Amino acid sequence: MVGFKELLRRLQIQEQMTKQHQTRVDIISNDISELQKNQATTVAKIAQYKRKLMDLSHRVLQVLIKQEIQRKSGYAIQVDEEHLRVQLDTIQSELNAPTQFKASVSCPIRKTFLGCVLYSCVWIYLFASLL
């Protein structure tokens, strides 16, 4: 049989364990809040670095375009280049002809940075393919 002293000792041990558990829960809670703060700053830094990458990519693309233009200046337009220009003009006229495509395709593509990059990449690819 269990006496009152044994019950009192078990109660004290349970209270001690409860305090230890609560201390551990507080430590974990503080660690979680610190990790959440770190995550918020990391997400902000990632967004900042993405913007910087986009800006630098755009600058590099502009330099490549200018370099290719300078390299090609003074040369006559080649037959392949003229053929590619005609193809691009045809594609452009097809996109501009129906109003449904003009409204849904040209606005999001042309008015975004990605559209500018895509359009410039097409020209760089076309020039590079002629080399």
C-alpha positions as CSV (number, residue, x, y, z in Angstrom):
1,M,0.0,0.0,0.0
2,V,1.1,3.5,-0.7
3,G,1.4,6.0,2.1
4,F,0.9,9.7,2.2
5,K,4.6,10.4,2.2
6,E,5.0,8.3,-1.0
7,L,2.1,10.2,-2.6
8,L,3.6,13.6,-1.6
9,R,7.0,12.5,-3.1
10,R,5.3,11.5,-6.4
11,L,3.4,14.8,-6.4
12,Q,6.7,16.7,-6.0
13,I,8.4,14.7,-8.7
14,Q,5.5,15.3,-11.0
15,E,5.7,19.1,-10.3
16,Q,9.4,19.0,-10.9
17,M,8.9,17.2,-14.2
18,T,6.2,19.6,-15.2
19,K,8.5,22.5,-14.6
20,Q,11.2,20.9,-16.7
21,H,8.8,20.2,-19.5
22,Q,7.5,23.8,-19.4
23,T,11.1,25.1,-19.5
24,R,11.8,22.9,-22.5
25,V,8.6,24.0,-24.2
26,D,9.6,27.7,-23.6
27,I,13.0,27.0,-25.1
28,I,11.5,25.4,-28.2
29,S,9.0,28.2,-28.5
30,N,11.8,30.8,-28.5
31,D,13.7,28.8,-31.1
32,I,10.7,28.6,-33.3
33,S,10.1,32.4,-33.1
34,E,13.8,33.0,-33.9
35,L,13.6,30.7,-36.9
36,Q,10.5,32.5,-38.1
37,K,12.3,35.8,-37.9
38,N,15.2,34.3,-39.8
39,Q,12.9,32.9,-42.4
40,A,11.3,36.3,-42.9
41,T,14.6,38.0,-43.5
42,T,15.8,35.2,-45.7
43,V,12.6,35.4,-47.9
44,A,13.2,39.2,-48.2
45,K,16.8,38.7,-49.2
46,I,15.8,36.1,-51.8
47,A,13.3,38.5,-53.3
48,Q,16.0,41.2,-53.3
49,Y,18.5,38.9,-55.0
50,K,15.9,37.8,-57.6
51,R,15.3,41.4,-58.5
52,K,19.0,42.1,-58.7
53,L,19.4,39.0,-60.9
54,M,16.7,40.2,-63.2
55,D,18.3,43.6,-63.5
56,L,21.7,42.2,-64.1
57,S,20.3,39.7,-66.7
58,H,18.6,42.6,-68.4
59,R,21.8,44.6,-68.5
60,V,23.9,41.6,-69.8
61,L,21.2,41.1,-72.5
62,Q,21.4,44.7,-73.5
63,V,25.2,44.6,-73.7
64,L,25.0,41.4,-75.8
65,I,22.5,43.1,-78.2
66,K,24.7,46.2,-78.5
67,Q,27.8,44.1,-79.1
68,E,26.0,42.0,-81.8
69,I,24.8,45.2,-83.4
70,Q,28.3,46.7,-83.4
71,R,29.7,43.4,-84.8
72,K,27.2,43.4,-87.6
73,S,27.4,47.1,-88.4
74,G,28.9,47.8,-91.8
75,Y,27.9,44.4,-93.2
76,A,25.1,44.0,-95.7
77,I,22.0,42.1,-94.6
78,Q,22.4,38.5,-95.6
79,V,19.8,36.4,-97.3
80,D,19.3,34.3,-94.1
81,E,18.8,37.4,-92.0
82,E,16.3,38.7,-94.5
83,H,14.5,35.4,-94.4
84,L,14.3,35.4,-90.6
85,R,13.1,39.0,-90.6
86,V,10.3,38.0,-93.0
87,Q,9.4,35.1,-90.7
88,L,9.3,37.3,-87.6
89,D,7.2,39.9,-89.5
90,T,4.8,37.2,-90.5
91,I,4.5,35.9,-86.9
92,Q,4.0,39.4,-85.7
93,S,1.3,40.1,-88.2
94,E,-0.5,36.9,-87.2
95,L,-0.4,37.8,-83.6
96,N,-1.7,41.3,-84.3
97,A,-4.4,40.3,-86.8
98,P,-7.1,38.8,-84.5
99,T,-8.1,40.9,-81.6
100,Q,-8.4,38.0,-79.3
101,F,-4.7,37.2,-79.6
102,K,-3.7,40.8,-79.6
103,A,-5.4,41.4,-76.3
104,S,-4.4,38.2,-74.6
105,V,-0.9,37.6,-76.0
106,S,0.7,40.9,-76.9
107,C,-0.2,42.7,-73.7
108,P,1.3,40.3,-71.2
109,I,4.3,39.4,-73.3
110,R,5.3,42.8,-74.6
111,K,4.6,44.8,-71.4
112,T,6.7,42.6,-69.2
113,F,10.4,42.3,-68.7
114,L,10.2,38.6,-69.6
115,G,8.6,39.5,-72.9
116,C,11.5,42.0,-73.6
117,V,14.0,39.3,-72.7
118,L,12.2,36.7,-74.8
119,Y,12.0,39.0,-77.8
120,S,15.7,39.9,-77.4
121,C,16.7,36.3,-77.0
122,V,15.0,35.4,-80.2
123,W,17.1,38.0,-82.0
124,I,20.3,36.9,-80.4
125,Y,19.5,33.3,-81.2
126,L,18.8,34.3,-84.8
127,F,22.0,36.2,-85.1
128,A,24.0,33.4,-83.4
129,S,22.5,30.8,-85.8
130,L,23.8,32.7,-88.7
131,L,27.4,32.5,-87.5
